[in-house]
Amino acid sequence: MTERELIEALTAGFPRAPEQLNATHEADAEILRFGTEFWAATIDEFSAEEDLFFDAEPWLIGWNVAVATLSDLLCVGAVPRFFLSAVCIPPGLDHHFLSELTRGVRRALDTAGCFLIGGD
């Protein structure tokens, strides 16, 4: 199943919000209209297998995680302001890795003038 087919299968039967401006599969970030304001929202994930970062430095993985999401917003002309992140960490991962991963995310967000507002 292709990514497009998977997305279509998962979203079949759900109505689109009237505020959504993009056509289905038009962009990775959705543009929404709220009165006279336009907002953009996106989510992205990282996997070592898909992104080919098996042995990258942790700060570079963090940088990539943030930049992948920020670039989706930039591609639709949005100015990234807020960032949410969900992280799945395997048991036993050392503190140094987490610290360096966080450093990479922080550097990318600082460069974009964007703020971490939470996550899971």
N, C-alpha and C positions, 0 to 999 in steps of 0.2 A: 504494500500500500504506500503510495507516495505521501509526502507531507500534506499536499493540497487535499488529497482524498481523505486523509485522516482528519484534517480540520473540518472538512465538509461533513464527515460522519459524526464527529463530536458535536457539531453545532446545528445539525439538522433538527428542525422542529422548533428552534428558538426564534422568536421574532427579533428583528433589529430595533434598537431604540430609535425613536424619531430624531434624536439629537445627533446620531451618527451621520457623518458626511461622506465617508469613503465608501466606495463599492466593496463588496466582498473580495478579498485578496488584492486590493489596490495597493496597500502599503502595510508594513509591519507595525506602524503606529496608527491608532485610530484618532481621527479628528472629530471633536464633539462641539456642538454649538449650544451655549447656555446664554440665552438672551442675546446680548451684543458681544459676548466674549467667546473665544475659541480656545478649547483646551485639547491637548493631545495626550494620549495614554498608550503605553506599551509595556510588554513584559518579555523578557528573554531568559534563556537558560544557558548554562555552560555544562558541557560534558567533555571529559578528556578524549573520549572516543570520537565524537563528532568534530570537536574543535582542534584536534590533533596537538594537544598540549600535555602529552603523557609525562614529560620530565621537565617542564618549564619551571622557572623560578616562581615561587608562590606570589611575589609582588606582580609578576607579569600576568599570571592567571587572574589576579584581582583587577588589574588594569583592564584586561580583556573583558572580564565580566561586566564592568561598568561601561566601557566604551561600546560594547555591542548594543546595549540598551540605549545609551545616549545617542548613538548614531541613527537609530530608528526614529528618534524624535527630530533630530536635525534634518533628516531626509524629507520630512513633511513640513519643514520650515518652522518648527517649534523651537522655543528657547527652553532647554531643560532647566527646571527649577528644583524638582523634588525627585528622590530616588528611593524606591523600596527594594529590598532584597530578601530572598529566601535562600538559605544555605543549608545543604545537607552535608554534614561532616561525619566521616566514618569514625567509629570508636578508636581511641588511641592516637588520634592525630596530635602531633606535638604543638606546643604553644608557639614556637618559632614560626611554623607554617602559618598558623592563624594570624599571627601578628603581621607577617609579611603580606599575606593575602589582603588583610585590612589596609595595609599601607598602599598597596596598588589601587584598591578601590578609592581610597581617600584622595590619592594624587589625581586620579581621573576626574573625580567629582570637583575637587578644588579647581582644576584647570577649566572645567565647564561652568564654574560658579553655581554648582548644584549642591543640594543638601540631602543627606541621608535622613529620612523621616521615619524609618522603621522597617519592619520586615518580620521574618519568621525563621 
